[in-house]
Amino acid sequence: MTKELHVKNSVNEGDAELSFLPMQSADLDEVLAIEAVSHIHPWTRGNFSDSLTAGHWAYCIRPQLDQVIKGSYLDPQVLWAYCVLFPGVDELHLLNITVSPKLRRLGLAVRMMSAIEAVAAQQQMPRIILEVRPSNSAAVYLYQSIGYEQIGTRKNYYPENSKTGLREDAAVMTKSIKLEP
Ligand SMILES: CC(C)(COP(=O)(O)OP(=O)(O)OC[C@H]1O[C@@H](n2cnc3c(N)ncnc32)[C@H](O)[C@@H]1OP(=O)(O)O)[C@@H](O)C(=O)NCCC(=O)NCCS
């Protein structure tokens, strides 16, 4: 998917619009800086590069504002969030969604998920599927709040948790998408 998406968003006081820009190799330093502080087992540069090479749909989300405030979070140079999607035959698989720690609980992930669902609908993909650590309550609450339901468990899916020394199961969650005519 090469086209840019623009999503109305009400982060901060202005009526900011989010830009979904295809992730490039040049974005990876910024992406990795957020990834490293966001996940128990962060993706590596190699994981992201492989994903880009494989043609996954990877987006960087930046603000798009009429009035740019350079050097602030309203600077379109600043990375707000990113996501990686794998387009299957009849489902869109969400592989990664991460919001910059300083911009959480502002509704960004909900806006992103809504844009992702719109893409699935446009592309005639009747469901979105994802895995989540049951211990990741922020993500589980997010998905539940927007209508995702658990359909199963993948045993020992996640690498060892350094705190517990155990591998962790994944909850598999899905949401049906109303397709565009
Ligand atoms: C999970 C994550 C993407 C949520 O992003 P976000 O932009 O902060 O989420 P939103 O502001 O859109 O939150 C939407 C809803 O999700 C739930 N939620 C989000 N963060 C939460 C938290 N820390 N605790 C409890 N509920 C939370 C709430 O229901 C929230 O609605 P509310 O703020 O009205 O209560 C973000 O915390 C993140 O990047 N985490 C690290 C990476 C990660 O875990 N990704 C998901 C992997 S499966």
The ligand as an SDF file (V2000), in Angstrom:
LIG
                    3D

 48 50  0  0  0  0  0  0  0  0999 V2000
   -1.3810   -0.0250   23.5050 C   0  0  0  0  0  0  0  0  0  0  0  0
   -1.0970    1.3670   22.9280 C   0  0  0  0  0  0  0  0  0  0  0  0
   -0.8640    1.2110   21.4040 C   0  0  0  0  0  0  0  0  0  0  0  0
   -2.3220    2.2710   23.1660 C   0  0  0  0  0  0  0  0  0  0  0  0
   -2.0790    3.5110   22.5270 O   0  0  0  0  0  0  0  0  0  0  0  0
   -2.7880    4.8780   23.0120 P   0  0  0  0  0  0  0  0  0  0  0  0
   -2.7040    5.8490   21.8950 O   0  0  0  0  0  0  0  0  0  0  0  0
   -2.2540    5.2810   24.3300 O   0  0  0  0  0  0  0  0  0  0  0  0
   -4.2940    4.3700   23.2110 O   0  0  0  0  0  0  0  0  0  0  0  0
   -5.5940    5.2970   23.2210 P   0  0  0  0  0  0  0  0  0  0  0  0
   -5.2680    6.6240   23.8320 O   0  0  0  0  0  0  0  0  0  0  0  0
   -6.1800    5.3070   21.8520 O   0  0  0  0  0  0  0  0  0  0  0  0
   -6.4960    4.4890   24.2470 O   0  0  0  0  0  0  0  0  0  0  0  0
   -7.7280    3.9400   23.8830 C   0  0  0  0  0  0  0  0  0  0  0  0
   -8.2680    3.0750   24.9960 C   0  0  0  0  0  0  0  0  0  0  0  0
   -7.3860    1.9680   25.2200 O   0  0  0  0  0  0  0  0  0  0  0  0
   -7.3620    1.6710   26.6360 C   0  0  0  0  0  0  0  0  0  0  0  0
   -6.0370    1.9710   27.1640 N   0  0  0  0  0  0  0  0  0  0  0  0
   -4.9850    2.5150   26.5000 C   0  0  0  0  0  0  0  0  0  0  0  0
   -3.9210    2.5910   27.3200 N   0  0  0  0  0  0  0  0  0  0  0  0
   -4.3140    2.1170   28.5130 C   0  0  0  0  0  0  0  0  0  0  0  0
   -3.6530    1.9240   29.7660 C   0  0  0  0  0  0  0  0  0  0  0  0
   -2.3700    2.2670   29.9370 N   0  0  0  0  0  0  0  0  0  0  0  0
   -4.3430    1.3700   30.7660 N   0  0  0  0  0  0  0  0  0  0  0  0
   -5.6270    1.0020   30.6160 C   0  0  0  0  0  0  0  0  0  0  0  0
   -6.3180    1.1700   29.4440 N   0  0  0  0  0  0  0  0  0  0  0  0
   -5.6580    1.7000   28.4190 C   0  0  0  0  0  0  0  0  0  0  0  0
   -8.3930    2.5700   27.2610 C   0  0  0  0  0  0  0  0  0  0  0  0
   -9.6410    1.9040   27.1750 O   0  0  0  0  0  0  0  0  0  0  0  0
   -8.3510    3.7690   26.3320 C   0  0  0  0  0  0  0  0  0  0  0  0
   -9.4900    4.5810   26.3810 O   0  0  0  0  0  0  0  0  0  0  0  0
   -9.5520    5.7680   27.4830 P   0  0  0  0  0  0  0  0  0  0  0  0
   -8.2700    6.5400   27.3900 O   0  0  0  0  0  0  0  0  0  0  0  0
  -10.7500    6.5530   27.0320 O   0  0  0  0  0  0  0  0  0  0  0  0
   -9.7170    5.0940   28.7980 O   0  0  0  0  0  0  0  0  0  0  0  0
    0.1210    2.0330   23.6180 C   0  0  0  0  0  0  0  0  0  0  0  0
   -0.0310    1.9250   25.0290 O   0  0  0  0  0  0  0  0  0  0  0  0
    1.4510    1.4210   23.2220 C   0  0  0  0  0  0  0  0  0  0  0  0
    2.0510    1.8440   22.2220 O   0  0  0  0  0  0  0  0  0  0  0  0
    1.9200    0.4620   24.0180 N   0  0  0  0  0  0  0  0  0  0  0  0
    3.2180   -0.1800   23.7650 C   0  0  0  0  0  0  0  0  0  0  0  0
    3.1820   -1.0280   22.5180 C   0  0  0  0  0  0  0  0  0  0  0  0
    2.0920   -2.0840   22.5910 C   0  0  0  0  0  0  0  0  0  0  0  0
    1.8600   -2.7070   23.6080 O   0  0  0  0  0  0  0  0  0  0  0  0
    1.4250   -2.2890   21.4200 N   0  0  0  0  0  0  0  0  0  0  0  0
    0.3750   -3.2620   21.3050 C   0  0  0  0  0  0  0  0  0  0  0  0
    0.9400   -4.6070   21.0940 C   0  0  0  0  0  0  0  0  0  0  0  0
   -0.3190   -5.8390   20.8580 S   0  0  0  0  0  0  0  0  0  0  0  0
  1  2  1  0
  2  3  1  0
  2  4  1  0
  2 36  1  0
  4  5  1  0
  5  6  1  0
  6  7  2  0
  6  8  1  0
  6  9  1  0
  9 10  1  0
 10 11  2  0
 10 12  1  0
 10 13  1  0
 13 14  1  0
 14 15  1  0
 15 16  1  0
 15 30  1  0
 16 17  1  0
 17 18  1  0
 17 28  1  0
 18 19  1  0
 18 27  1  0
 19 20  2  0
 20 21  1  0
 21 22  1  0
 21 27  2  0
 22 23  1  0
 22 24  2  0
 24 25  1  0
 25 26  2  0
 26 27  1  0
 28 29  1  0
 28 30  1  0
 30 31  1  0
 31 32  1  0
 32 33  2  0
 32 34  1  0
 32 35  1  0
 36 37  1  0
 36 38  1  0
 38 39  2  0
 38 40  1  0
 40 41  1  0
 41 42  1  0
 42 43  1  0
 43 44  2  0
 43 45  1  0
 45 46  1  0
 46 47  1  0
 47 48  1  0
M  END
$$$$
